[in-house]
Amino acid sequence: MSLGTVVSRRIPRPTSSILSTVRARAGAPTIRRAYSTAAPGAGGVSRSKALAGCAATGFAIGLGIEVYKGYLNQSLVKCDAVPAVDFIETNGYPYIPFDALEKDDPKNPMRIRMATWVKELQDHICKTIEDIEASTAPNEYSPSPEPAKFLHDAWIRPTGGEGSSCVLAGGRVFEKAGVNISIVHGNLPPQAQRAMLPEHPSLPEPTGTVPYFATGLSIVMHPRNPHVPTVHLNYRYFELEDPETGKPKTWWFGGGSDLTPSYLDVEDAKHFHTTLKEACDKHDERYWPEFKKACDKYFFIPHRGESRGVGGFFFDDLTTSSPIHAPPNSTVPGPTQDQLFDFVKSASGAFLPAYVPIVYKHRNDPWTEEERRWQQLRRGRYVEFNLVYDRGTKFGLNIPGARVESILMSLPETARWEYMSPLGAEGSGTREAELMEVLKNPKDWA
């Protein structure tokens, strides 16, 4: 199977006209473009299914608005639908999280908007992964007729905040998949602020303990099949509050996503990177080259002299005054907080379109025990990076009262280390060696 069999295509015109127009509350036409993941030539969506989908979309919008009104105890400012929202339908769940887009209220403080976004995106991604599991036949590793589902573990942080860890284990496709969110707040002493300065130059010089707020979404998925890549995503928002005014005195966004295959498929790497690059280019064409370079640098394993995977993009401390927005890179003022949040939504919303087609392409590929062995060795490298170099893991483990289970969610259930393993040896001409060449010499895939 090629990626071409699952890449989105426009549905036939008769159905497209049924779904084409939703009227916004203000009276302006709102176009919702529908896509299908059926294989080319497999026929279009039936009229009855299209009508049901249209009705379901309207119901979801209405229900979402009413629930969200009750949650916020206020009237929404946004209209009933988002203009020109592209989404791709796969077995009932759109790749693009239009529900989350529709619930974003620009009148709210950014901490509420980002917290709402990550909550909605977590639910959206979990449903999509569960749908992949349900659409895959039972196998010898997961023979149950009931597909695996996420364990939802909600938690309260005694010192301020909450979160939810969603973990799926023992699946037909995914051996382990974790989708975590956290929404925390508290007080940050001067020494903790100083420790953050090297990585976050936008922070002001500490003068005392200040309130902080942080929220984010973190995802790691370890598939069972060695030909389906592991994937990682993280998006976050952080702010320090001015104790006198109660308003943020500094803030930033961070995030990115990267792909870690055990076997190189050039088409997969190009698809993943191109999809994410397109999301970046919608907002600033300078982002992708800089953030791709930052990803290759960050996910390098110095003691092995190789990258963890084939990369993606990575950014941190992104704010209006970030160097990428300042002269000589730009002669215009930097983007506003709202504009940067729009970028974060586009980039994080591109995760499923970048990854899910690759999963569908390879989930039923045959594999050997030797290939499984190589996958386990590559997972060992994944563990080494996360425990030795990953800033988020180290920071989390050093916080008093840290939720260790949630922090170590990123680790695979099984991994392997061999002394002087011959697999992947340079010059051996094997597929394992092909991957190692790319890991030691990162490439531009998009």
C-alpha positions in Angstrom: 0.0 0.0 0.0 1.3 3.5 -0.8 0.4 6.8 0.9 -1.6 7.6 -2.2 -4.3 5.1 -1.1 -5.0 7.1 2.1 -4.2 10.7 1.2 -7.3 12.8 1.3 -9.3 13.4 -1.9 -12.3 15.6 -2.5 -15.6 13.8 -2.4 -17.7 13.7 -5.6 -19.5 16.9 -6.5 -23.1 15.9 -5.7 -22.1 15.1 -2.1 -19.8 18.0 -1.9 -22.6 20.4 -2.7 -24.7 18.9 0.1 -22.0 19.6 2.6 -20.7 22.8 1.1 -22.4 25.6 3.0 -23.1 26.2 6.7 -24.5 29.6 7.6 -22.6 31.5 10.3 -24.7 33.3 12.9 -23.8 36.6 11.3 -25.2 35.5 8.0 -21.9 35.1 6.1 -21.5 31.8 4.2 -19.1 29.3 5.9 -17.6 26.7 3.7 -16.8 23.3 5.2 -14.8 21.2 2.8 -15.2 17.5 3.3 -12.7 14.9 2.4 -12.6 11.1 2.4 -9.8 8.6 2.9 -11.3 5.9 0.6 -8.9 4.5 -1.9 -9.1 6.2 -5.4 -11.6 4.4 -7.5 -13.4 2.9 -4.5 -16.5 5.1 -5.0 -17.7 8.2 -3.2 -19.6 8.7 0.0 -23.3 7.8 -0.2 -25.9 10.5 -0.2 -27.4 9.1 3.0 -24.0 9.1 4.8 -23.3 12.6 3.5 -26.6 13.9 4.9 -26.0 12.1 8.2 -22.6 13.7 8.3 -24.0 17.1 7.6 -26.6 16.7 10.3 -24.0 15.3 12.8 -21.8 18.3 12.0 -24.6 20.7 12.8 -25.6 18.9 16.0 -21.9 18.8 17.1 -21.6 22.5 16.6 -24.8 23.3 18.5 -24.1 20.9 21.3 -20.5 22.0 21.6 -21.6 25.6 21.9 -24.3 24.9 24.5 -21.9 22.8 26.6 -19.1 25.3 26.3 -21.5 28.1 27.3 -22.3 26.2 30.5 -18.7 25.5 31.1 -17.7 29.1 30.8 -21.0 30.4 32.2 -20.9 33.2 29.6 -22.0 33.8 26.0 -19.7 32.9 23.2 -18.5 35.7 20.9 -17.5 33.3 18.1 -20.1 32.5 15.3 -21.6 29.1 15.0 -19.0 27.7 12.7 -15.4 28.4 11.6 -15.1 29.7 8.0 -13.3 27.4 5.5 -12.3 24.7 7.9 -10.7 21.8 6.1 -11.1 18.4 7.6 -10.5 14.8 6.5 -12.9 12.2 7.6 -11.7 8.7 8.6 -14.3 6.3 9.9 -16.3 9.1 11.5 -13.5 11.2 13.0 -12.0 14.2 11.2 -8.3 14.5 11.3 -8.5 18.3 11.7 -10.0 19.1 15.2 -12.7 21.5 14.0 -14.6 21.1 17.3 -11.6 22.5 19.1 -11.3 25.4 16.6 -15.0 26.3 17.1 -14.7 26.4 20.9 -11.8 28.8 20.9 -13.1 32.2 22.2 -10.6 35.1 21.5 -12.0 37.1 24.4 -10.7 34.6 26.9 -7.2 35.0 28.4 -4.6 32.9 26.5 -4.2 30.5 29.4 -7.8 29.5 29.1 -7.6 29.3 25.3 -4.6 27.1 25.3 -5.9 24.9 28.1 -9.2 24.4 26.2 -7.2 23.7 23.0 -5.1 20.9 24.5 -8.0 19.3 26.2 -10.0 19.2 23.0 -7.0 18.0 21.0 -6.3 15.2 23.5 -9.8 13.9 23.2 -9.8 14.2 19.4 -6.5 12.3 19.0 -7.5 9.6 21.5 -10.7 8.9 19.5 -8.8 8.7 16.3 -6.2 6.2 17.6 -9.0 4.1 19.2 -10.7 4.1 15.8 -7.5 2.8 14.2 -7.4 0.0 16.7 -11.1 -0.8 16.1 -10.7 -0.9 12.4 -7.7 -3.4 12.6 -8.4 -7.1 12.9 -7.4 -8.9 16.1 -4.0 -10.5 15.9 -1.8 -12.9 17.9 -0.5 -10.0 20.0 -4.0 -8.6 20.7 -6.5 -11.5 20.1 -9.4 -10.0 22.0 -12.5 -9.2 19.9 -12.7 -6.0 21.9 -10.2 -3.4 20.6 -7.9 -1.7 23.1 -9.0 1.7 24.5 -7.3 4.5 26.4 -7.1 4.4 30.2 -8.1 7.9 31.3 -6.3 8.9 34.4 -7.4 12.3 35.6 -5.3 13.9 38.4 -5.2 16.9 40.7 -2.0 18.6 41.6 -2.0 19.5 45.3 0.1 22.6 44.8 -2.2 23.9 42.0 -3.6 22.5 38.7 -4.8 19.4 37.1 -4.1 17.0 34.2 -5.1 13.9 32.4 -3.0 11.0 31.3 -4.5 8.8 28.6 -2.6 5.6 27.9 -3.4 2.8 25.6 -1.6 -0.5 26.0 -1.6 -3.9 24.3 -3.3 -2.7 21.2 -3.6 -4.4 17.8 -1.6 -1.5 16.2 -0.1 0.3 19.1 1.9 -1.5 21.8 1.8 1.6 23.9 0.4 5.1 23.2 0.2 8.0 25.6 -1.6 11.3 25.2 -1.1 13.5 28.3 -2.2 17.1 29.2 -1.3 19.2 32.2 -2.6 22.5 33.3 -0.6 23.7 36.3 0.0 26.9 38.3 1.9 27.9 41.4 4.8 30.2 42.5 8.2 30.1 40.9 11.1 31.2 43.2 14.1 33.2 41.8 16.5 30.2 41.7 14.0 28.3 39.5 13.6 31.3 37.2 17.4 31.6 36.9 17.7 27.9 36.0 15.3 28.5 33.0 17.2 31.6 31.7 19.7 29.7 29.4 16.9 28.1 27.4 14.4 31.0 27.7 16.2 34.3 27.1 12.8 36.1 27.0 12.5 35.7 30.8 13.2 38.9 32.8 15.9 38.9 35.4 14.4 37.4 38.6 13.6 39.8 41.4 11.4 37.6 43.6 9.0 34.8 43.7 6.3 35.2 41.0 3.1 33.2 40.0 3.4 31.1 36.9 1.0 29.1 34.7 1.9 26.3 32.3 -0.2 24.0 30.1 0.7 21.5 27.4 0.0 18.4 25.5 2.5 15.6 25.1 2.2 12.5 22.9 4.3 9.4 22.3 3.1 6.4 20.3 5.1 3.2 20.1 3.5 0.9 17.4 3.8 -2.8 17.5 4.8 -3.3 13.8 8.5 -2.4 13.2 7.5 -0.8 9.9 5.2 1.8 11.6 7.3 4.6 13.0 7.2 5.8 16.6 6.0 9.4 16.8 6.3 12.2 19.3 4.4 15.5 19.8 4.6 18.3 22.4 3.0 21.7 22.5 3.0 24.0 25.5 2.3 27.5 26.8 4.0 29.2 29.7 3.6 32.6 31.4 4.9 34.4 34.4 2.4 36.8 36.1 3.1 40.3 37.4 2.1 40.0 41.1 1.1 43.7 41.2 -1.2 43.7 38.1 -2.2 40.1 37.9 -1.4 40.1 34.2 1.3 38.1 32.3 4.7 39.9 32.3 6.2 37.3 30.0 4.9 34.4 28.0 5.9 32.0 25.3 4.9 29.0 23.2 6.9 25.9 22.5 6.4 22.6 20.7 6.9 20.4 17.7 6.6 16.9 16.4 9.2 14.3 15.2 9.2 10.8 13.6 11.3 7.9 14.7 11.2 5.0 12.3 13.0 1.6 12.7 13.1 1.3 8.9 13.4 4.2 6.5 10.6 4.8 4.0 11.5 7.9 2.1 7.9 8.5 1.0 6.8 8.4 4.7 9.5 10.9 5.7 8.6 13.3 2.9 4.9 13.1 3.7 5.4 13.7 7.4 7.8 16.7 6.9 5.9 18.2 4.0 2.6 18.2 5.9 4.1 19.9 8.9 6.0 22.4 6.7 2.8 23.4 5.0 1.3 24.2 8.4 4.3 26.4 9.3 4.4 28.1 5.9 0.8 29.3 6.3 2.1 31.6 9.1 5.8 32.4 8.4 8.0 30.8 5.7 11.0 31.4 8.0 9.7 29.0 10.6 10.2 25.6 8.9 14.0 25.9 8.0 14.8 27.2 11.5 12.6 24.8 13.4 13.7 21.8 11.4 17.3 22.7 12.1 16.4 23.1 15.8 14.7 19.6 15.8 17.8 17.9 14.3 20.0 19.6 16.9 17.7 18.8 19.9 17.1 15.1 19.2 20.7 14.3 18.6 22.2 11.7 20.9 25.8 12.9 21.5 27.2 9.7 23.1 26.0 7.7 20.1 26.8 10.2 17.4 23.3 9.8 15.8 19.9 11.3 15.8 16.9 9.7 17.6 14.9 9.7 14.4 14.4 11.4 11.0 13.3 14.6 12.7 10.4 17.0 12.2 10.4 20.5 13.7 10.9 21.9 17.2 10.6 25.4 18.7 10.8 26.9 22.1 10.5 30.3 23.7 8.4 31.6 20.8 7.1 35.0 21.5 6.6 38.3 19.8 10.2 39.4 20.3 11.8 36.1 19.5 15.0 36.4 17.4 13.3 34.9 14.3 10.9 37.8 14.4 13.5 40.5 15.0 15.9 42.4 12.6 17.7 41.4 10.4 15.1 38.6 9.9 12.2 41.0 9.7 11.5 44.7 9.2 8.0 44.5 10.5 6.7 44.1 14.1 6.6 40.6 15.4 3.4 38.6 15.5 0.9 39.1 18.2 0.1 36.5 20.8 -3.1 35.7 18.9 -1.2 35.1 15.7 1.3 32.8 17.4 -1.6 30.9 18.9 -3.0 30.5 15.4 0.3 29.0 14.4 0.3 26.6 17.3 -3.2 25.5 16.4 -2.3 24.9 12.8 0.9 23.0 13.6 -0.6 20.8 16.3 -3.7 20.3 14.1 -1.5 19.0 11.3 -0.3 16.1 13.5 -2.9 13.5 12.5 -2.8 14.3 8.8 1.0 13.9 9.0 1.0 10.6 10.9 -2.2 8.6 10.4 -1.7 7.9 6.7 1.6 6.3 7.5 0.0 4.1 10.1 -2.7 2.9 7.7 0.0 2.3 5.1 2.1 0.0 7.2 -0.1 -1.4 10.0 -0.5 -4.8 8.2 3.0 -5.1 6.8 4.6 -8.5 7.5 7.6 -8.5 9.7 10.3 -10.9 11.0 11.7 -11.5 14.4 15.0 -10.0 13.1 13.1 -6.8 12.3 11.5 -6.8 15.7 14.9 -7.2 17.3 16.1 -4.1 15.4 13.0 -2.2 16.5 13.8 -3.1 20.1 17.4 -1.8 19.7 16.1 1.5 18.2 13.8 1.8 21.2 16.8 1.5 23.4 18.2 4.6 21.8 14.8 6.3 22.4 15.1 5.5 26.1 18.7 6.7 26.3 17.8 10.1 24.8 14.7 10.6 27.0 16.4 9.7 30.2 19.7 11.4 29.6 19.0 14.5 27.5 15.3 15.3 27.2 14.7 18.6 29.1 11.1 17.9 29.8 11.8 14.5 31.4 14.7 15.8 33.5 12.7 18.9 34.6 9.7 16.9 35.5 11.6 14.3 37.6 13.2 17.0 39.6 10.0 18.7 40.6 8.8 17.8 44.2 5.7 15.6 44.1 6.1 14.9 40.4 3.8 12.3 38.8 6.5 9.9 37.7 4.1 7.6 35.8 2.9 10.4 33.6 6.5 11.7 33.0 7.8 8.3 32.0 4.7 7.6 29.8 7.0 8.4 26.8 9.1 5.2 27.4 8.2 2.0 25.4 7.0 -1.1 27.2 9.9 -3.1 25.8 13.4 -2.2 24.6 16.7 -4.0 24.0 20.4 -3.4 24.3 23.1 -5.6 22.8 26.8 -5.4 23.3 28.4 -4.4 20.0 25.4 -5.4 17.9 26.2 -6.1 14.3 22.8 -4.9 13.1 23.0 -1.7 11.1 26.8 -1.9 10.6 28.2 0.7 8.2 28.7 -0.8 4.7 26.6 -3.8 5.3 24.1 -2.8 2.6 21.1 -3.7 4.8 18.0 -1.7 5.5 19.2 -1.2 9.0 22.4 0.4 7.7 20.3 2.6 5.4 18.5 4.1 8.4 21.8 4.6 10.3 23.2 6.6 7.4 20.3 9.0 7.6 20.5 9.2 11.4 24.1 10.2 11.3 23.6 12.6 8.4 20.2 14.3 8.7 18.4 15.3 5.5 15.9 17.9 4.4 12.8 15.8 3.5 10.4 18.6 2.6 
